[in-house]
């Protein structure tokens, strides 16, 4: 079951989008253009050294987004 179906609320409009490009930059540009009420992101839950080496798209987006961000595993 997709995250959008699990999060469905009768009074909310839920949509799913496929974006192509550098993940955090493309997503932040989309957020600026569309201004959704909430962004739901799936995260890997990495920590420690792997996060330091690979970085965290979810963390970068969370800090730069001007909309509420919900991060789920």
KEKE-3310 file (N, C-alpha, C; in steps of 0.2 Angstrom, whole numbers, plus 5000, padded with zeros to 4 digits):
npx = (5004:5003:5011:5004:4991:4989:4990:4979:4966:4949:4945:4957:4967:4977:4992:5003:5019:5032:5048:5062:5080:5093:5091:5087:5088:5079:5067:5066:5064:5052:5044:5044:5038:5025:5020:5014:5003:5008:5023:5026:5039:5049:5061:5077:5082:5095:5110:5124:5140:5137:5127:5134:5143:5135:5126:5110:5095:5082:5085:5091:5081:5071:5077:5077:5065:5050:5038:5028:5036:5034:5043:5044:5048)
npy = (4994:5011:5025:5037:5032:5026:5037:5044:5055:5059:5073:5079:5082:5072:5069:5061:5063:5062:5066:5071:5072:5081:5076:5083:5096:5097:5093:5103:5114:5111:5112:5125:5130:5124:5124:5115:5109:5100:5090:5073:5062:5048:5040:5033:5030:5030:5032:5039:5035:5031:5040:5052:5050:5047:5057:5065:5066:5068:5076:5087:5093:5094:5105:5115:5117:5126:5122:5111:5096:5078:5064:5048:5030)
npz = (5000:4996:5003:5001:5001:5013:5022:5018:5021:5023:5021:5015:5001:4992:4984:4972:4966:4953:4952:4943:4944:4953:4970:4982:4978:4967:4973:4982:4974:4968:4979:4981:4970:4970:4983:4994:5007:5016:5016:5014:5017:5013:5023:5025:5037:5041:5051:5060:5054:5040:5037:5038:5027:5016:5017:5020:5012:5016:5028:5023:5015:5025:5033:5024:5018:5017:5021:5031:5036:5035:5040:5037:5040)
capx = (5000:5007:5011:4998:4984:4989:4989:4973:4961:4943:4945:4963:4969:4983:4994:5010:5023:5038:5053:5069:5085:5096:5085:5085:5087:5073:5062:5065:5062:5045:5040:5043:5033:5018:5018:5009:5002:5012:5027:5028:5045:5051:5068:5080:5084:5103:5113:5131:5145:5134:5124:5139:5146:5130:5121:5103:5091:5077:5087:5092:5074:5068:5079:5077:5058:5046:5031:5029:5038:5033:5047:5042:5052)
capy = (5000:5017:5030:5042:5029:5025:5044:5047:5058:5061:5080:5081:5081:5069:5068:5059:5066:5059:5071:5069:5077:5080:5074:5088:5103:5096:5093:5110:5119:5109:5114:5133:5131:5121:5126:5111:5110:5095:5085:5067:5059:5041:5040:5026:5030:5030:5036:5038:5035:5030:5046:5057:5049:5047:5063:5064:5070:5070:5081:5093:5095:5096:5111:5121:5118:5131:5119:5106:5090:5072:5059:5041:5025)
capz = (5000:4995:5008:5000:5003:5021:5025:5016:5026:5019:5020:5012:4994:4992:4977:4972:4960:4951:4950:4940:4945:4960:4974:4987:4974:4963:4977:4985:4968:4967:4984:4981:4965:4972:4990:4997:5014:5020:5012:5017:5014:5016:5025:5026:5044:5042:5056:5061:5048:5034:5036:5037:5021:5011:5017:5021:5008:5021:5033:5019:5014:5031:5035:5019:5016:5020:5023:5036:5033:5039:5038:5039:5037)
cpx = (5004:5006:5005:4991:4984:4988:4983:4968:4955:4943:4952:4964:4976:4985:5001:5013:5030:5042:5059:5074:5089:5091:5083:5084:5081:5067:5060:5062:5054:5041:5039:5038:5026:5016:5012:5008:5006:5016:5028:5034:5046:5058:5071:5082:5091:5105:5121:5135:5142:5130:5129:5142:5141:5126:5114:5099:5085:5079:5088:5086:5071:5070:5078:5069:5054:5039:5033:5031:5037:5038:5045:5047:5049)
cpy = (5006:5021:5035:5039:5028:5032:5047:5049:5061:5069:5083:5078:5078:5067:5065:5061:5062:5065:5068:5074:5076:5080:5081:5095:5103:5097:5100:5115:5117:5112:5122:5134:5130:5123:5122:5112:5106:5091:5079:5063:5052:5042:5033:5025:5028:5034:5035:5039:5035:5037:5052:5056:5050:5054:5061:5069:5073:5076:5088:5097:5098:5103:5117:5122:5123:5129:5113:5099:5084:5067:5053:5036:5021)
cpz = (5000:5001:5007:5002:5010:5024:5023:5021:5021:5017:5016:5005:4994:4985:4977:4965:4959:4949:4948:4941:4952:4965:4978:4983:4970:4967:4980:4980:4967:4973:4984:4975:4967:4978:4993:5004:5019:5015:5016:5013:5017:5017:5026:5034:5046:5048:5056:5055:5041:5032:5034:5030:5015:5011:5019:5017:5012:5025:5029:5017:5020:5034:5031:5017:5020:5021:5028:5033:5038:5036:5041:5037:5032)
residu = (UNK:UNK:UNK:UNK:UNK:UNK:UNK:UNK:UNK:UNK:UNK:UNK:UNK:UNK:UNK:UNK:UNK:UNK:UNK:UNK:UNK:UNK:UNK:UNK:UNK:UNK:UNK:UNK:UNK:UNK:UNK:UNK:UNK:UNK:UNK:UNK:UNK:UNK:UNK:UNK:UNK:UNK:UNK:UNK:UNK:UNK:UNK:UNK:UNK:UNK:UNK:UNK:UNK:UNK:UNK:UNK:UNK:UNK:UNK:UNK:UNK:UNK:UNK:UNK:UNK:UNK:UNK:UNK:UNK:UNK:UNK:UNK:UNK)
# end
